[in-house]
Amino acid sequence: MKRIMVLLAAVYALTGCMPQTNEMDSGSETPLVYESDAPDKGTKGYIPLNYTNQTALWIPYMRFADILQGKSEEEYRKELSLLLDDAVKQGINTVYFHVHPNGDSYYRSDIFPRGTYWDGEYDPLAIAVGEAHSRGISLHAWLNPLRMQTEEQMSELSDSFIPKQWADSGNGYIRLVGERWYLVPVYEEVRSLINSAAEEILADYEVDGIHIDDYFYPTSDASFDEEAFAASGASDLAQWRRDNVTEMVRSMRETVHSHGSRYKFGISPQGNISSNRDKLYADVELWSSDTAYCDYIVPQLYFGFKNETCPFEPTLRRWEELTADSGVSLIVGLAEYKLGKEDIWAGESGRDEWLTSSDILERQVELVKTSSADGYAFYR
């Protein structure tokens, strides 16, 4: 492991609160905590459940159309239980549960409106936390910081909603890209709003971490933040944007750790390092190098071995280099959803690989296990 650790089981034994654990086919270990964190129980007295080797699963908000929308509390709990029971059978010990995908909430929020698929009176996140922990699964609340409502959705919201006020005022804090609004991360007020989502969740729920994915700058168009750039005095637009996103990331990590150093903050960027840097303005080289920005990073290596732009193994090795001796855990994102499908973005040599190679995912998992990575995560 990248840092000296001790068994969390001993800490739980001392506090009289021992979580349920499961045997993981993937070789996951008993939950561990950093030795230097031993006295810290967090602001609520809750000791987060986290694993040194994650075998993770994303549960995106699109799944809520099937398991949440139109369901009674009992029906939702049953659907979620089936999903989590299946996850345990597959060796999953961590889930990234989508709670703030589009400027909305799938938790009880005083700031953000309810998500489209949440139409019941029960609390979907509270139930998910309870069901996950009862199975020994760590649950990280998954947020999209900058992506907001569509233009139509925003028009239907209350005028008390802060992003709607910004949109109506034209103050530059939020911009319309296509048919969807996106926050502009340069402004302190915007970063405070983003952190308020993490604050609400950490204060009110026994989640084990906060997780964000790859929706950073939605466009490279200079008009997106041209007023702020002009006022900044900076000369390099690309680097200025990278600095903006890095400050957002750093402040989110700081917010998470203000609730206790055992809580984890993770980032899941695209797997293509140059695209992160030059198109999304996500400085993944910097974030991977220092725990000041994140505790773990989950690059989406959704590539086959024959992908012409980012073949899986060399891309994995590059991410290993970025995280080497940094203290940042490398969790490799794997594309279970591509199995049996044509990959039109892989180039001619990789177009049919997911169709013809039925063992591609198994080979990727084995390669990750022999690498310096601390686990892997499935998007299905």
C-alpha positions as CSV (number, residue, x, y, z in Angstrom):
1,M,0.0,0.0,0.0
2,K,1.1,3.5,-0.6
3,R,0.9,4.6,3.0
4,I,1.3,2.8,6.4
5,M,-2.1,1.5,7.4
6,V,-3.7,-0.4,10.3
7,L,-6.7,-2.6,10.4
8,L,-10.0,-0.8,10.8
9,A,-11.4,-3.8,12.5
10,A,-9.3,-3.0,15.6
11,V,-10.7,0.5,15.7
12,Y,-14.3,-0.7,15.4
13,A,-13.6,-3.3,18.1
14,L,-12.6,-0.5,20.4
15,T,-15.7,1.6,19.6
16,G,-18.0,-1.4,19.9
17,C,-19.3,-0.9,16.3
18,M,-18.2,-3.6,13.9
19,P,-19.4,-3.4,10.3
20,Q,-20.5,-6.4,8.3
21,T,-17.8,-7.5,5.8
22,N,-17.8,-9.9,2.9
23,E,-15.4,-12.2,1.2
24,M,-14.3,-10.7,-2.1
25,D,-13.4,-12.8,-5.0
26,S,-11.2,-10.0,-6.2
27,G,-8.9,-10.2,-3.2
28,S,-10.2,-7.1,-1.5
29,E,-9.0,-6.6,2.0
30,T,-10.6,-5.9,5.4
31,P,-11.3,-2.2,5.6
32,L,-8.2,-0.3,6.5
33,V,-7.6,3.2,7.7
34,Y,-4.5,5.3,7.7
35,E,-2.5,5.0,10.9
36,S,-2.2,8.7,11.3
37,D,-6.0,9.0,11.2
38,A,-6.7,6.6,14.0
39,P,-8.0,9.2,16.5
40,D,-10.4,10.8,14.0
41,K,-14.0,9.6,14.0
42,G,-15.3,12.5,11.8
43,T,-17.7,15.3,12.7
44,K,-20.7,13.0,13.4
45,G,-18.8,10.3,15.2
46,Y,-19.3,8.0,12.2
47,I,-16.3,6.0,11.0
48,P,-16.5,5.7,7.2
49,L,-16.2,2.3,5.7
50,N,-13.6,2.3,3.0
51,Y,-11.4,-0.4,1.3
52,T,-7.7,-0.1,0.5
53,N,-8.5,-2.2,-2.7
54,Q,-11.7,-1.0,-4.3
55,T,-13.8,-3.3,-6.5
56,A,-16.4,-0.7,-7.4
57,L,-19.6,-0.2,-9.4
58,W,-21.2,3.0,-10.7
59,I,-24.9,3.3,-10.1
60,P,-25.9,6.1,-12.5
61,Y,-29.1,8.1,-12.2
62,M,-30.4,6.6,-15.5
63,R,-30.9,3.4,-13.6
64,F,-33.4,5.3,-11.3
65,A,-35.9,5.2,-14.1
66,D,-36.2,1.5,-13.5
67,I,-35.6,1.1,-9.8
68,L,-36.9,4.4,-8.3
69,Q,-39.4,6.2,-10.5
70,G,-43.0,5.2,-9.8
71,K,-41.9,2.8,-7.1
72,S,-43.2,2.6,-3.5
73,E,-40.5,2.6,-0.8
74,E,-40.9,-1.2,-0.4
75,E,-40.5,-1.7,-4.2
76,Y,-37.5,0.6,-4.4
77,R,-35.8,-1.2,-1.5
78,K,-36.4,-4.5,-3.2
79,E,-35.0,-3.3,-6.5
80,L,-32.0,-1.8,-4.9
81,S,-31.5,-4.9,-2.8
82,L,-31.4,-7.1,-5.9
83,L,-28.9,-4.8,-7.5
84,L,-26.6,-4.8,-4.4
85,D,-27.0,-8.6,-3.8
86,D,-25.8,-9.1,-7.3
87,A,-22.9,-6.7,-6.7
88,V,-21.8,-8.6,-3.6
89,K,-21.8,-11.9,-5.6
90,Q,-19.5,-10.2,-8.1
91,G,-17.1,-9.1,-5.5
92,I,-18.1,-5.4,-5.4
93,N,-17.1,-3.6,-2.2
94,T,-17.8,0.0,-3.2
95,V,-20.6,1.7,-5.1
96,Y,-20.6,5.2,-6.5
97,F,-24.2,6.2,-6.1
98,H,-25.5,9.1,-8.3
99,V,-27.1,11.8,-6.1
100,H,-26.5,15.1,-7.9
101,P,-26.3,14.5,-11.7
102,N,-27.9,17.6,-13.2
103,G,-28.1,20.4,-10.7
104,D,-30.7,18.3,-8.9
105,S,-30.8,15.9,-5.9
106,Y,-31.6,12.3,-5.1
107,Y,-31.3,13.2,-1.4
108,R,-33.1,15.6,0.8
109,S,-31.7,19.0,-0.1
110,D,-32.5,22.6,1.0
111,I,-30.7,23.9,-2.1
112,F,-31.3,21.7,-5.1
113,P,-34.6,20.5,-6.6
114,R,-35.6,16.9,-6.7
115,G,-34.3,14.7,-9.6
116,T,-36.7,13.8,-12.3
117,Y,-36.9,10.1,-11.3
118,W,-37.6,10.8,-7.6
119,D,-41.3,11.0,-7.2
120,G,-41.8,9.2,-3.8
121,E,-41.9,10.6,-0.3
122,Y,-39.1,8.3,1.0
123,D,-35.3,9.2,0.9
124,P,-33.5,7.2,-1.8
125,L,-30.0,8.0,-0.6
126,A,-30.8,7.2,3.1
127,I,-32.1,3.8,2.0
128,A,-29.2,3.2,-0.3
129,V,-26.7,3.9,2.5
130,G,-28.4,1.5,4.8
131,E,-28.7,-1.3,2.3
132,A,-25.1,-0.9,1.2
133,H,-23.7,-0.8,4.7
134,S,-25.7,-3.8,5.7
135,R,-23.8,-5.8,3.1
136,G,-20.4,-4.4,3.9
137,I,-20.4,-2.1,0.9
138,S,-18.9,1.3,1.0
139,L,-21.1,4.0,-0.6
140,H,-19.6,7.2,-2.1
141,A,-22.1,9.9,-3.2
142,W,-21.5,10.7,-6.8
143,L,-21.8,14.3,-7.9
144,N,-21.6,16.2,-11.3
145,P,-20.3,19.6,-10.1
146,L,-20.8,21.7,-13.2
147,R,-23.6,20.1,-15.3
148,M,-27.0,21.6,-14.6
149,Q,-30.6,21.5,-15.9
150,T,-31.7,21.8,-19.5
151,E,-33.0,25.2,-20.6
152,E,-36.5,23.9,-20.4
153,Q,-36.1,22.4,-16.9
154,M,-34.5,25.6,-15.6
155,S,-37.4,27.7,-16.8
156,E,-39.8,25.5,-14.7
157,L,-37.9,25.8,-11.5
158,S,-38.6,28.3,-8.6
159,D,-37.1,31.7,-8.9
160,S,-35.5,31.1,-5.5
161,F,-33.1,28.6,-7.1
162,I,-29.7,30.3,-7.1
163,P,-28.5,29.0,-10.5
164,K,-31.8,30.2,-12.1
165,Q,-31.2,33.7,-10.6
166,W,-27.7,33.6,-12.1
167,A,-29.1,32.5,-15.5
168,D,-31.7,35.3,-15.5
169,S,-29.2,37.9,-14.4
170,G,-26.6,37.0,-17.1
171,N,-23.8,37.5,-14.6
172,G,-21.6,34.8,-16.2
173,Y,-21.7,32.4,-13.3
174,I,-23.7,29.9,-15.5
175,R,-23.7,29.4,-19.3
176,L,-25.9,27.7,-21.8
177,V,-24.1,25.2,-23.9
178,G,-26.4,23.7,-26.5
179,E,-29.7,23.0,-24.5
180,R,-28.1,22.6,-21.1
181,W,-26.8,25.0,-18.5
182,Y,-23.2,24.6,-17.0
183,L,-21.7,26.4,-14.0
184,V,-18.5,28.4,-14.7
185,P,-15.9,27.2,-12.1
186,V,-13.8,30.4,-12.0
187,Y,-16.1,32.1,-9.5
188,E,-15.9,31.7,-5.7
189,E,-19.7,31.8,-5.5
190,V,-20.0,28.9,-7.9
191,R,-17.4,26.8,-6.1
192,S,-19.3,27.5,-2.8
193,L,-22.5,26.3,-4.4
194,I,-20.8,23.2,-5.6
195,N,-19.4,22.5,-2.1
196,S,-22.8,23.0,-0.5
197,A,-24.0,19.8,-2.2
198,A,-21.1,17.9,-0.6
199,E,-21.7,19.6,2.7
200,E,-25.4,18.7,2.8
201,I,-24.7,15.1,2.0
202,L,-21.8,14.7,4.5
203,A,-23.7,16.4,7.3
204,D,-26.9,14.4,6.9
205,Y,-25.9,11.0,5.6
206,E,-23.4,8.3,6.6
207,V,-21.8,8.2,3.2
208,D,-18.2,7.1,3.0
209,G,-16.9,9.5,0.4
210,I,-17.7,12.0,-2.4
211,H,-17.1,11.1,-6.0
212,I,-17.1,13.2,-9.1
213,D,-16.8,12.2,-12.8
214,D,-15.6,13.7,-16.1
215,Y,-18.0,16.6,-16.8
216,F,-15.5,19.5,-16.4
217,Y,-15.4,22.3,-19.0
218,P,-18.2,21.5,-21.5
219,T,-16.7,23.4,-24.4
220,S,-13.4,24.9,-25.6
221,D,-15.2,27.9,-27.0
222,A,-13.6,31.1,-25.7
223,S,-16.9,32.8,-25.2
224,F,-17.9,30.4,-22.3
225,D,-15.9,32.4,-19.8
226,E,-14.5,35.3,-21.8
227,E,-15.5,38.1,-19.4
228,A,-13.8,36.4,-16.4
229,F,-10.7,35.6,-18.5
230,A,-10.4,39.2,-19.6
231,A,-10.7,40.4,-16.1
232,S,-8.2,37.9,-14.7
233,G,-5.2,39.4,-16.5
234,A,-4.1,35.9,-17.4
235,S,-2.6,35.3,-20.9
236,D,-3.0,31.6,-21.3
237,L,-6.7,30.6,-21.6
238,A,-6.1,26.9,-21.4
239,Q,-3.9,27.0,-18.3
240,W,-6.2,29.5,-16.6
241,R,-9.1,27.1,-17.2
242,R,-7.1,24.2,-15.8
243,D,-6.3,26.3,-12.7
244,N,-10.0,27.0,-12.3
245,V,-11.0,23.4,-12.3
246,T,-8.0,22.5,-10.1
247,E,-9.2,25.1,-7.5
248,M,-12.7,23.6,-7.6
249,V,-11.3,20.1,-7.1
250,R,-9.0,21.2,-4.3
251,S,-11.8,23.0,-2.5
252,M,-14.1,19.9,-2.8
253,R,-11.4,17.7,-1.3
254,E,-10.9,20.2,1.5
255,T,-14.7,20.2,2.2
256,V,-14.8,16.4,2.3
257,H,-11.9,16.2,4.7
258,S,-13.3,18.9,6.9
259,H,-15.8,16.3,8.0
260,G,-13.1,13.8,8.9
261,S,-9.8,12.5,7.4
262,R,-11.2,9.0,6.8
263,Y,-13.7,10.3,4.3
264,K,-12.5,9.8,0.7
265,F,-12.7,12.2,-2.2
266,G,-12.4,10.6,-5.7
267,I,-12.3,11.8,-9.2
268,S,-13.2,9.8,-12.4
269,P,-11.8,11.6,-15.4
270,Q,-11.7,10.4,-19.0
271,G,-9.0,7.9,-19.7
272,N,-7.3,9.9,-22.5
273,I,-4.8,12.1,-20.6
274,S,-4.4,14.7,-23.4
275,S,-8.1,15.1,-23.9
276,N,-8.4,15.8,-20.2
277,R,-5.7,18.4,-20.4
278,D,-6.6,20.1,-23.7
279,K,-10.3,19.7,-24.1
280,L,-11.8,19.4,-20.6
281,Y,-9.1,21.5,-18.9
282,A,-8.8,18.8,-16.3
283,D,-5.2,18.7,-15.0
284,V,-5.1,15.0,-14.2
285,E,-1.3,14.9,-14.1
286,L,-1.4,17.3,-11.2
287,W,-4.3,15.7,-9.4
288,S,-2.7,12.3,-9.6
289,S,0.5,13.5,-8.1
290,D,-0.7,14.8,-4.7
291,T,-3.4,13.9,-2.2
292,A,-4.1,17.7,-1.8
293,Y,-6.5,17.2,-4.8
294,C,-8.0,13.7,-4.4
295,D,-7.6,10.5,-2.4
296,Y,-8.3,8.3,-5.3
297,I,-8.6,8.7,-9.1
298,V,-10.6,6.4,-11.4
299,P,-9.6,7.1,-15.0
300,Q,-12.2,5.7,-17.4
301,L,-10.1,3.3,-19.4
302,Y,-13.0,2.3,-21.6
303,F,-10.6,1.1,-24.3
304,G,-9.9,-2.3,-25.8
305,F,-6.4,-3.7,-26.3
306,K,-6.6,-2.8,-30.0
307,N,-7.9,0.8,-29.6
308,E,-5.9,2.9,-32.0
309,T,-5.8,6.1,-29.9
310,C,-5.5,4.7,-26.3
311,P,-4.8,0.9,-26.3
312,F,-5.6,-0.4,-22.9
313,E,-2.3,-1.7,-21.6
314,P,-0.1,1.3,-22.5
315,T,-2.7,3.7,-21.2
316,L,-2.9,1.8,-17.9
317,R,0.9,2.0,-17.6
318,R,0.8,5.8,-18.2
319,W,-1.7,6.2,-15.4
320,E,0.5,4.0,-13.2
321,E,3.3,6.5,-13.8
322,L,1.2,9.5,-12.9
323,T,0.1,8.0,-9.5
324,A,3.4,6.4,-8.6
325,D,4.5,7.2,-5.0
326,S,1.9,10.0,-4.8
327,G,-0.4,8.6,-2.1
328,V,-3.3,8.9,-4.6
329,S,-5.0,5.5,-5.1
330,L,-5.4,4.4,-8.7
331,I,-8.7,2.7,-9.4
332,V,-9.2,1.6,-13.0
333,G,-12.5,2.3,-14.7
334,L,-13.6,-0.6,-16.9
335,A,-16.3,-0.6,-19.6
336,E,-18.6,-3.5,-18.9
337,Y,-21.3,-1.8,-21.0
338,K,-19.2,-2.3,-24.2
339,L,-19.3,-6.1,-24.1
340,G,-20.8,-7.5,-27.2
341,K,-21.0,-4.1,-29.0
342,E,-19.2,-2.4,-31.8
343,D,-16.8,0.4,-30.7
344,I,-17.0,3.0,-33.4
345,W,-14.5,5.3,-31.6
346,A,-11.7,2.6,-31.5
347,G,-10.4,2.9,-35.0
348,E,-10.5,0.2,-37.6
349,S,-8.4,-2.3,-35.7
350,G,-10.4,-2.0,-32.5
351,R,-13.9,-1.6,-33.9
352,D,-15.0,-5.2,-33.5
353,E,-12.8,-6.1,-30.5
354,W,-15.7,-6.0,-28.0
355,L,-17.8,-8.1,-30.3
356,T,-15.3,-10.8,-31.0
357,S,-13.3,-11.0,-27.7
358,S,-15.7,-12.4,-25.1
359,D,-12.9,-12.4,-22.5
360,I,-11.7,-8.9,-22.9
361,L,-13.0,-7.7,-19.5
362,E,-11.5,-10.7,-17.7
363,R,-8.1,-10.0,-19.3
364,Q,-8.3,-6.4,-18.3
365,V,-9.1,-7.3,-14.7
366,E,-6.2,-9.6,-14.5
367,L,-3.9,-7.0,-15.9
368,V,-5.1,-4.5,-13.4
369,K,-4.5,-7.0,-10.6
370,T,-0.9,-7.4,-11.6
371,S,-0.4,-3.6,-11.9
372,S,0.2,-1.0,-9.1
373,A,-3.4,0.0,-9.2
374,D,-5.5,-0.3,-6.0
375,G,-8.6,-1.7,-7.7
376,Y,-11.0,-1.3,-10.5
377,A,-14.6,-0.1,-11.1
378,F,-17.2,-1.3,-13.6
379,Y,-19.6,0.9,-15.6
380,R,-22.3,-1.3,-16.9
